[in-house]
Amino acid sequence: MDNTFDKSLVLSRQTAIDDLFNGGKRVRNSVFTIIHQKTPLIEVPFQVLISVPKRKIKKAVNRNYLKRCIREVIRKRKSLLSQPNNSSASSVLYAVVYNSTEKLDFSDLEKHLIHLLNKIQDSK
């Protein structure tokens, strides 16, 4: 698998986002909430929505930093987001929501996000 984060991996369809938030399974820890749901096959194995709420992180500079860090972790760990059996009949949609009120550094973000992604893979 290549180490790029293409635009096709970004979840942007409003109907898919609404369905994901209404019917997806939630996994959370103190820093992140990840909502995931299988969907009929789209052209990519998974799509991701990254959300850092303005209510939690006030400054746009810090929100953008956190989104870049989360995107980088996802780019490096694509294999954790793909389905383990890689069935060609479905894809997975993810929403990564940042819950903490403080700006964490990259290593802490990576540790917490990888822990949750492993938890999702173990439950499948």
C-alpha positions as a LaTeX table, in Angstrom:
\begin{tabular}{lrrr}
\hline
Residue & $x$ (\AA) & $y$ (\AA) & $z$ (\AA) \\
\hline
Met1 & 0.00 & 0.00 & 0.00 \\
Asp2 & 1.37 & 3.41 & $-0.92$ \\
Asn3 & 2.06 & 6.07 & 1.68 \\
Thr4 & $-0.10$ & 8.84 & 0.27 \\
Phe5 & $-3.31$ & 10.35 & 1.57 \\
Asp6 & $-5.34$ & 10.94 & $-1.58$ \\
Lys7 & $-8.37$ & 13.16 & $-1.75$ \\
Ser8 & $-10.45$ & 10.07 & $-2.52$ \\
Leu9 & $-9.81$ & 8.89 & 1.08 \\
Val10 & $-11.57$ & 11.95 & 2.52 \\
Leu11 & $-15.21$ & 11.43 & 3.45 \\
Ser12 & $-17.15$ & 14.42 & 2.14 \\
Arg13 & $-20.61$ & 13.21 & 1.02 \\
Gln14 & $-23.18$ & 14.69 & 3.40 \\
Thr15 & $-25.57$ & 11.73 & 3.15 \\
Ala16 & $-22.78$ & 9.29 & 4.01 \\
Ile17 & $-21.68$ & 11.48 & 6.94 \\
Asp18 & $-25.25$ & 11.64 & 8.28 \\
Asp19 & $-25.65$ & 7.86 & 7.98 \\
Leu20 & $-22.31$ & 7.32 & 9.70 \\
Phe21 & $-23.15$ & 9.54 & 12.68 \\
Asn22 & $-26.65$ & 8.08 & 13.00 \\
Gly23 & $-25.87$ & 4.37 & 12.60 \\
Gly24 & $-22.14$ & 3.87 & 13.13 \\
Lys25 & $-20.42$ & 2.04 & 15.97 \\
Arg26 & $-18.50$ & 4.23 & 18.41 \\
Val27 & $-15.18$ & 3.53 & 20.10 \\
Arg28 & $-13.71$ & 6.15 & 22.39 \\
Asn29 & $-10.97$ & 7.02 & 24.83 \\
Ser30 & $-9.99$ & 10.23 & 26.60 \\
Val31 & $-8.67$ & 11.90 & 23.43 \\
Phe32 & $-10.63$ & 10.51 & 20.45 \\
Thr33 & $-14.00$ & 9.13 & 19.44 \\
Ile34 & $-13.94$ & 7.00 & 16.30 \\
Ile35 & $-17.22$ & 6.21 & 14.57 \\
His36 & $-17.04$ & 3.45 & 11.96 \\
Gln37 & $-19.51$ & 1.76 & 9.63 \\
Lys38 & $-19.35$ & $-0.66$ & 6.71 \\
Thr39 & $-20.91$ & 0.54 & 3.49 \\
Pro40 & $-21.36$ & $-0.89$ & $-0.01$ \\
Leu41 & $-18.19$ & $-0.76$ & $-2.07$ \\
Ile42 & $-16.90$ & 2.61 & $-3.17$ \\
Glu43 & $-13.73$ & 3.03 & $-5.20$ \\
Val44 & $-11.47$ & 3.02 & $-2.11$ \\
Pro45 & $-11.24$ & 0.56 & 0.82 \\
Phe46 & $-12.00$ & 3.28 & 3.40 \\
Gln47 & $-12.83$ & 6.97 & 3.78 \\
Val48 & $-12.05$ & 9.19 & 6.76 \\
Leu49 & $-13.60$ & 12.33 & 8.21 \\
Ile50 & $-11.41$ & 14.25 & 10.68 \\
Ser51 & $-13.11$ & 16.62 & 13.12 \\
Val52 & $-11.52$ & 18.91 & 15.70 \\
Pro53 & $-14.39$ & 20.93 & 17.22 \\
Lys54 & $-14.05$ & 24.66 & 17.73 \\
Arg55 & $-15.79$ & 24.22 & 21.08 \\
Lys56 & $-12.84$ & 22.13 & 22.34 \\
Ile57 & $-9.90$ & 23.88 & 20.61 \\
Lys58 & $-10.48$ & 27.62 & 20.22 \\
Lys59 & $-7.56$ & 28.69 & 18.04 \\
Ala60 & $-7.69$ & 27.78 & 14.35 \\
Val61 & $-3.91$ & 27.36 & 14.27 \\
Asn62 & $-4.11$ & 24.61 & 16.89 \\
Arg63 & $-7.13$ & 22.93 & 15.22 \\
Asn64 & $-5.29$ & 22.82 & 11.90 \\
Tyr65 & $-2.16$ & 21.44 & 13.58 \\
Leu66 & $-4.18$ & 18.65 & 15.19 \\
Lys67 & $-5.92$ & 17.79 & 11.91 \\
Arg68 & $-2.56$ & 17.61 & 10.11 \\
Cys69 & $-1.16$ & 15.33 & 12.81 \\
Ile70 & $-4.19$ & 13.03 & 12.70 \\
Arg71 & $-3.99$ & 12.91 & 8.90 \\
Glu72 & $-0.30$ & 12.00 & 9.13 \\
Val73 & $-0.98$ & 9.14 & 11.56 \\
Ile74 & $-3.68$ & 7.82 & 9.23 \\
Arg75 & $-1.38$ & 8.16 & 6.23 \\
Lys76 & 1.34 & 6.15 & 7.97 \\
Arg77 & $-1.06$ & 3.49 & 9.34 \\
Lys78 & $-3.39$ & 2.86 & 6.41 \\
Ser79 & $-3.24$ & $-0.88$ & 7.01 \\
Leu80 & $-5.09$ & $-0.43$ & 10.34 \\
Leu81 & $-8.02$ & 1.22 & 8.57 \\
Ser82 & $-8.39$ & $-1.31$ & 5.78 \\
Gln83 & $-10.49$ & $-4.36$ & 6.44 \\
Pro84 & $-8.39$ & $-7.35$ & 7.49 \\
Asn85 & $-10.09$ & $-9.78$ & 5.12 \\
Asn86 & $-10.13$ & $-7.08$ & 2.41 \\
Ser87 & $-13.49$ & $-8.19$ & 1.07 \\
Ser88 & $-14.28$ & $-6.47$ & $-2.19$ \\
Ala89 & $-18.00$ & $-6.22$ & $-1.34$ \\
Ser90 & $-17.74$ & $-3.34$ & 1.13 \\
Ser91 & $-15.76$ & $-0.34$ & 2.29 \\
Val92 & $-15.49$ & 1.24 & 5.73 \\
Leu93 & $-16.29$ & 4.83 & 6.66 \\
Tyr94 & $-14.56$ & 6.42 & 9.66 \\
Ala95 & $-15.09$ & 9.66 & 11.56 \\
Val96 & $-12.25$ & 10.65 & 13.89 \\
Val97 & $-13.43$ & 13.23 & 16.43 \\
Tyr98 & $-10.96$ & 14.93 & 18.77 \\
Asn99 & $-12.34$ & 15.15 & 22.34 \\
Ser100 & $-9.56$ & 16.68 & 24.45 \\
Thr101 & $-9.55$ & 20.37 & 25.37 \\
Glu102 & $-5.76$ & 20.68 & 25.20 \\
Lys103 & $-3.36$ & 20.50 & 22.28 \\
Leu104 & $-1.36$ & 17.26 & 22.46 \\
Asp105 & 1.92 & 16.64 & 20.65 \\
Phe106 & 2.26 & 14.22 & 17.74 \\
Ser107 & 3.58 & 11.24 & 19.71 \\
Asp108 & 0.67 & 11.35 & 22.18 \\
Leu109 & $-1.87$ & 11.70 & 19.38 \\
Glu110 & $-0.32$ & 8.78 & 17.53 \\
Lys111 & $-0.34$ & 6.58 & 20.64 \\
His112 & $-4.02$ & 7.24 & 21.43 \\
Leu113 & $-5.21$ & 6.95 & 17.82 \\
Ile114 & $-3.33$ & 3.71 & 17.15 \\
His115 & $-4.72$ & 2.24 & 20.38 \\
Leu116 & $-8.28$ & 2.92 & 19.20 \\
Leu117 & $-7.64$ & 1.65 & 15.67 \\
Asn118 & $-6.23$ & $-1.59$ & 17.09 \\
Lys119 & $-9.30$ & $-1.88$ & 19.30 \\
Ile120 & $-11.54$ & $-1.57$ & 16.21 \\
Gln121 & $-9.51$ & $-4.21$ & 14.33 \\
Asp122 & $-9.74$ & $-6.62$ & 17.27 \\
Ser123 & $-13.52$ & $-6.27$ & 17.42 \\
Lys124 & $-14.01$ & $-7.13$ & 13.72 \\
\hline
\end{tabular}
